[in-house]
Amino acid sequence: MGIKQEIKSWDGKSSSNIDAIYNRHGSNDDFVQIIIQFSGEEPLQKGATWLLKRHFENNHRIEEDQITKIFELLPKLEFETY
């Protein structure tokens, strides 16, 4: 199963399941690019942004053009209110 299907299958709650997705895919060369792209797709958004957050928590850096893409996505992101 590819990362896209894994994110779609995630229940949106289990931190161990999304951690497992990160552990399987986080070291791929194109991981950040894919996750940024998925962050703009509503059904994948929650999982993709969580994976991006996890990437930063692991002290990884991203390229300047990737930062720009993230900022461009901000108005399109859905936020949960509690």
N, C-alpha and C positions, 0 to 999 in steps of 0.2 A: 504494500500500500504506500502511495506517495504522500508527501507532506500535506498536500492540499486535501486529500481525502481524510487523513488523520485529523486535521484541524476541523473539518466538517463533522467528523464523528465524535469529537470531544463534547462532553456534556456541558461545558461552560462553567463547571464548578470544581472538578477534581484537579487539585494542584499536582498530585502525583502523576496523573495521566498527561497533563500538559508538560510537566518536567520531563517525562519519558520521551515526548515528541522532541523537545529541545535537545535532549541527550543524543537522540538518533540523528538529528539533522543540523544542530548548531555549529558544527565544525565544517560543514560544506562551504566551499568557496563562494557559492552564489546564495547562501542562506539569507543574508541581509537584504539583498536585492529582491528576492522572492517574498520575504516577509513584508517588506515595504509595499510591494505590489498587492499582496493579499490584504493589507490593512485598508486599502481602498475598496475592497469588496465586502459589502455588508454581511453576508453569511459567514465570512472568514475573519471579520474585523476583530472580534473579541479575542480569539485565539492568537491571531497574528500580532496584535499589539501586546498581548501578554508575553509572547515569545521574544518580541523586541525588547521589552522591559527586562526580561531574564537575561538577554544578551548583554545589556548594559550593566546589570548587577554583577555579571561575571567579568567586569572591567574590560570589555571589548570596546573598541572604537569603531567609528564608521567614517566613510569618506564625506567630504564637504557637499558633494552633489546629492548624496543620500540624505544628509541633514535637510537640504533644500526641499527634497521630495517629501520628507516627513512634515515639514512646515506647510507645504502646499496641501497636504491631506487633512490637516487639523480641522478646517471648517466642515469637512465631510464626515468626521467621526461622530458616532453615536455615543453618548455618555449615559451611564446609568445613574439614577438618583436614588438615594437611600432614605 
